[in-house]
Amino acid sequence: MWNRTGVTSLLGLKYPIIQGPFGGRYSSAKMVAAVSNLGGLGSFGLNSYAPEEILEVGKTLRERTEKPFALNLWVPLKDDPAEKYLKADFEELKKIFETYFKELGVPIPEAPDKTTLSFEDQVEAVFKVGPPVMSFIFGIPPKEVIAEAKRRSIFTIGTATSLEEALAIEEAGMDIVVASGSQAGGHRASFLKEAGNGVIDTVSLVEKVIKKIEIPVVAAGGISDGKSIAEALKLGASAVQIGTAFLATEESNASQEHKARLFSLSPTDTVLTKVYTGRLARVIANTLTRDFESRRKFNYAPYPLQSAFLSPLMSASGELNRTDYLPFYAGQPAGPLQYQISFQLFKALVAEVEKILPAL
């Protein structure tokens, strides 16, 4: 049976479908609960949430579902480049972006605060919630975190963009690995090498990872319909993770303009860029990404300084309807998106797979 896999068995799911966690407050409890209640794994991105907010998210999810769900965190980089960002670097950044701020009548901000949310405090809050699953991107959490998750019977999922990262995740003792190919939307979750080096498509990455590791593998990137799910499962993936198709539904916290762009999306419309956050991410191409496409050696401010610096410009862009400057995160879906409600999307995905693979 197509839905009986290592992931569904381990996590107690009916279907091997994971809703990708959205950072930037695009996640919603309504969506997570909807996916989980249908038999998949809903995931909530918490990278920008303070501990007290995490507790509130956990409470809301518990009220909406009794099924397994995942809470997702970003692991801090071991050698954080934000700590080495100098005043001279910031002055160069201001000069480069001065034209854009002037055009929209926005004062250029001073150097952003380097203070970030405490990962340790976020982890502690997640443990207080006690979700069935914790997932991570941008690295491997400390061994103490993995050990404590096991003690609490919480399964852990790591995200890899290369075989080397997948091997490291397995060696660390995590339970499941997401193999995130180049078609995936949002940030590239690389942590062993620079994100732009050796970007691998989803099929090639999944094939490499499955051959070398024993823990279950989840395919992510460019998966948006039953055919692409079936193809991933045929490769040997134990589940798929779908982001863009769920981001486009009414339950996500993306803007209506963002969702409209996703429904008109074609694979050639997206680009990988660092311009918005200082970390490589796939977004829908626009004026800003095209302007900076040639600046491959430009010294962007590292995350989260770049996004903090651009925050006033992004706010003004939204208010003035200058959508050619706004970041619309998106992957490269297998085909045109069709469903505006997560319930309809999930049901359609299951029905499509059952036409291709042995029915339940």
N, C-alpha and C positions, 0 to 999 in steps of 0.2 A: 504494500500500500504506500502511495507516494507521501502520505503525511506521517508515516512512522519513521522517524529519523533519530539520530543521536541527540539532536537539540530538543525535539518534542518530548522524547523520553526523559531527558535530564531535567528539563524545566517544567514538565507537566502541561505542555501545550497541545492543542488539537491540531493546529496547522503550523508548518515551519515558515511562518511569515513574521518578521520583526519590523515594526514601524521605527524608522530611524529617528534617533533623538535629535532635536533641533536646538542649537544654541541661540543666543541672541533673543531669548524670550519668545521664540516662535512656537515653542511647545505649549500644549494645553492639556489640562486634566481631562477635559471632555474627549479629546482625541485618543489619549492614552487608554482611557477606560473603555472606549468604544472598541478599539482593536483587541484589547485583552479580553473583553466580554465575548467577542466573536471567536476566540480561540487562538489568537496570535499573541505576540508580545508587544504591548505598547511601551514606549520608552520616552522619558521626560528629560530634556537637557537642562542641567542646573549650573552651567559654567558661570553665569552672571547672578546667581542667587545667593543671598546672605543666609547664614544658618537658620535664622528664625523664619525666613521665607521657605526654606527647604522643609521645615517641620510643617508649615501650613500646606505646602504642596502634598506632602505625604498624607496629611489628614484628609484632604479633599479626595485624593485617589482612593484611600481606604473606604470613603463614603460611597464612591462610585463603582468600585469593583472588588470582588473577592478573588479574582483571578491573578495569575502572576503578571508583574510589571517590572520594568527596569528603571532605575535612576542613574543618570549619566553625569560623569564629572570629567573635567580636563585636568590631566596630570601636569604639574609645573615642570618646565624644562630644567634639567640639572644645572646647566650653565646658562642662566637666564640672560639673554642679550640686553634686556631692558636696563639691567644694572650697570651696563657699560656704555649706555647711550649718553653722549656728551653734549654740553651746551652748544659747541661748535656744530655738531651734527644737527641740532634742532634749528639753528640759524639757517643752515642750508635748506632744511625742510621748509621753513617759512618762505624763503625766497622762491622756491619751486611752486608752492601752492598760492602765493600771493595773488596772482591773477584771478584765481577762482573765487577767493574770498571777496576781492574787490568787486567782481562782477555781480555777486549776489548781495553786496552791501553788508558784509559780515566782518567785524573786527577780527584780525588774526589773533588767536588765543596765545597765551603764554605757555611755557613748557608744561605739559600735563604731569599730574602727580603719578609717581611710580608705584604708589601703594596699590596693592591688589587684594582681593578677597583671600582669606587664608584657606588653603586647600585642606589643611588639617582640621580646621573648624567645620568646613563643609562635610568632610568625611564623617566626623563625629555626629553631625546632624543626620546624615544619611543612616548611620548605624542606629540612631534613636528611632528613625522611621521604621527600620527593619524591612526593607523591600525584599522580595524574593530574589531579585537580581540587581547587581551593580555593574555598570559598564563604564569603560574608560577610553578616552582618546588622548593622543599626544604623548603616550608613554605608558610605562608600567608603574602602578602604585607601589609604594614601599612594601617590603615583604611582610612587615607587621600588619599592614592593612589587609593584605591577602589572607594572612593567617587568621586575623580577627573575623573576616568575612566567613571563612570556613567554619570557625568556631560557632558562628551565629547561623550556620546553614544557609548563607547567602551565596548564590552562584556569582562568579565573576566573568566578565567578557572583556577582552582586550581588542584593540583595533590595530591592524597592520596594513601597511602599504607596500611591503616587500616581504620576501621569504625570510630574510634575516630578522625582521621584526616579529614575524609569526613564530619563529623558532624561539626567540627571546621570551615571548609571551607564554609559550608552552613551558619553557624551562622555569619560569617564575612560579608556575603552579596554578595558573589561571585555568578556568574550566572550558572556555570557548574562545575562538578567535574569529573576528570579522576580517575577511580579506577585502579591503576597500580598493577597487580599481580606479583607473584614471577617469572613468565616466561619472564618478560620484560627485554630487553637488556639495557646496559648502567647503569647509576647510579640509585640506589634505592633512591627514593625521600623522604624518611622518615624524619619527623621533630618533632614528639612528643616523639618518643622513638628511641633508638639505632636501626639502620637500620637492623641489623642482628637478632633482637628479633621478634619472631612471624611472620616470612615471610609467607604470605598467597597466595595460588594459585589464578589465575584470576577469575575462576568461583565462588569459595567460597567467595571471596572478593566482587564481583559484587552482588551476592545474598544478602549478609549482608547489603551492602550499599543501595541497592534499597528499601529494607524493611523499612529503617529508615529515609531517607531524601526525600525531595520533588523536589529539583532542578534536572535537567537532569544529568544522569550518563553516562560516556563514559568508555567502557571496553578497557583495554590495557594489553598486555602481552600474547605472544603466539598466536597472531592473524595474519594470513598471507595468508589465502585463503577464498573463498566464504563460505565454510562450517563453519569455525570458526567465520566468521562475522555473519552468520545466527544464530548460536548457541548463540552468545552474545545478539543479538537482541531478540531472543526468551526468554532469561532470563529477559528481560525488559530494557536492555541498550538502550539509545537513539542514540548511535553512537559507533564506534570503533576507536581506535588509533593504527596505524600500523607503526612500526619503522624499524625493521630489513629488511623486504622485500623491502622497499623503499631505505634503506641504500645500498643495494646490486645493485641498478640500476646505470646506467652510469651517471645519473644526479647528484648523490651525490658526495661529495668531499672526500669520502673514497678512499684509495689507491687501485690499481688494485689487489694487493695481498690480501688486506682485503676483497674485493668483491669476489675474487676467493674462499677464505675460507668460506664465507657465503653461496655460492652455494653448497659447499660440506658438509655443516653443518648438524649434527644430534643433537637432544635435549641433548644427554649425553655429547656433546663436550664442553659445557659451564660450568663456575664455577663463584661463587660470591667471589670477592676478594677486599681487600683494598690496595693491593701492589702498584698499579699504581698512585693513587691519594690521598690516605688516607681516601677516602669515599668508601663504599661498592658499587661495580659495577659488572655487569655480563659481562664476556669476554669469548672468546674461550680459553680453558685451554692450557697451554704451560709450558715450562721448569720453567719459573719464578714463575708462579702461583703454580705449584706443589712443588717447593722448599719451598714456604712460606705457604703451606696449613696447616702444623703442627704448625705454629707460631700464633695460635689464640689469644694469649695474648701479642703478640709483640706490642710495642708502635710505630706504624707507625706515621710519621709526619702528622698532620692534613692538610686537603685541605686548600689552594693550595700548601703548602710547600712540600708535598711529591712529587707531580708531577714536581714542579720546581727543586727539588733536583735530580730527575731521568732524567730530560730533556737531559743533555749531554749524558747519557747512552743510552737513546732511540734514539737520533740522530745518535750516532755511530752504534747502532744496525741496523738501517735502511741503513746506508752507507755500512756496512759490510755484509748486507743481513743476519743478525742474527735474523730472524723472530721469533725464539723461545723465544725471550725476548720482542717482541713488543706487545702492547695491541690491540687486535682486538675485539672491542665491538660487542656484539651479544646477541640476545634474544634466546628463545627456540621456533622456529616457529612450527606451527601446522603440517607442512609437508615440503618436499623439495622445495626450492625456484626455480622458473622457468623463471622469466621474468627479462631481463636486461635493459629494457627501462620503465620508469615510466608510460608512456602513455599506453603501452601494459599491464602492471601490473594492472593499475586502471581499464581499460576496462574489463580485465579478471575477476577481483573481482566482478564487477557489474554483468557480465553475469553469473557467478557462483551462486551468491546470487539469481538471478532471476529464476534460475532453481529449487531452493529449496523453496523460499518464493514466495507469489503471485506476478506475474509479473506486471510491470508498466501498 
